Amino acid sequence: MMGAATVTHRHLPLTPDWLWWPEPWVWALWLVLLLPLLWYFWRRPQRRPVIRFSSLAELRAASDGRRKRLRSVLPLLRTVALLCLIVAAARPQRPDEASRVFARGIAIQMVVDTSSSMYDFDLSPPGRQMTRLEVVKDVFRKFVQGDRSAGLPGRPNDLVGMIRFARYADAVCPLTLDHANVLEVLDQTQIVQRRDEDGTAIGDGLALAVERLKELKRTSGSGGQLTITSRVVILLSDGENNCGLVTPQQAGELAATYGIRVYTILAGTGRRATFGLRLPVDDRDLRQIAEVTGGKHFRAQDEESLEKIYAEIDQLERSEVEERRFVRWGELAHWWLVTAFAALSLQTLLEATWLRKIP
């Protein structure tokens, strides 16, 4: 089993996340405590040698009060230079952090019945009138996107495809991680309108799903970021198989041959007969498909029970994600050295020209 990778961050206390000080260079920062002492010695009055002149008129321009006050900038520049050198000696660094996600995902092929019986309203939630297909589409969307209130966290790391069937099966969306495209196709899915296309070909729908899944590569993406650990079919129908070229038993055995697990769902309370009576639907074919493939069979009689079924399937088929982080350290000492050089250069220039002292 692949679990989530542990990421260790190394940061000096009281420093921002974008700055880090490596051992043992960080101890150079203690030298900052010496700067006040140096400042004291630089600013302390000292006896200086003097030169006797017959007239000081020529020197007053070089020793006026304003320039004398500005000479305090010189020790300040030396202090800045020393501070920058100390920080540079501590080797400040900036982490450039990147991450890649490696997922052990699942390929899920949704096989949905779109026959005319999906017009029935027996799955409608309280206070709303929705056809069976509308309820199925609503719960399908929650299963893919996620809905915490329904206990569905979503399937962001899984390949999802869709096949619809009535008398004929049709692969309307290939297996993809682009779930927005899957849901767009889902929104456009309608119940068949033509009588010659009506029917319930469960075997053909499942056989087409197996065909799409059996040749699926085990890895996808550059560097194998997505590994397919299992292939699953969720087959939903509201009736019995009554047409098609492949029987449900043959399709189930075909899925078992390729190691594809099938979860079957019988949706609805039964088929409508004359006088509004409900007749039970024979779900033996769906049960047999689930049994032979190692899946599970469910019955959904309303929207809430359908949500619980998808939540149970979600727990049975979980993907695993590992995030790997990579850190590249960039040296920042050169900026401090440049600043120190600039401060020393400016101090030397001012001391030799505009702020020079005579003697």
Secondary structure, DSSP 4 states (H G I P E B T S, - for coil): ---PPP------TTS-TT-B--TTGGGGGGGGGGHHHHHHHHHS---------S--TTTGGGG-HHHHHHTTHHHHHHHHHHHHHHHHHT--EEEEEEEEEEEEEEEEEEEEE-SGGGG--TTPPTT----HHHHHHHHHHHHHH-BGGGTB---TTSEEEEEEESSSEEEEEEEES-HHHHHHHHHH------GGG-S--HHHHHHHHHHHHHT--SEESTTS-EEEEEEEEEEEESS-----SS-HHHHHHHHHHTT-EEEEEEESS-EE-GGG-EE----HHHHHHHHHHT--EEEESSHHHHHHHHHHHHHHS--EEEEEEEEEEEE-HHHHHHHHHHHHHHHHHHHHTTT----
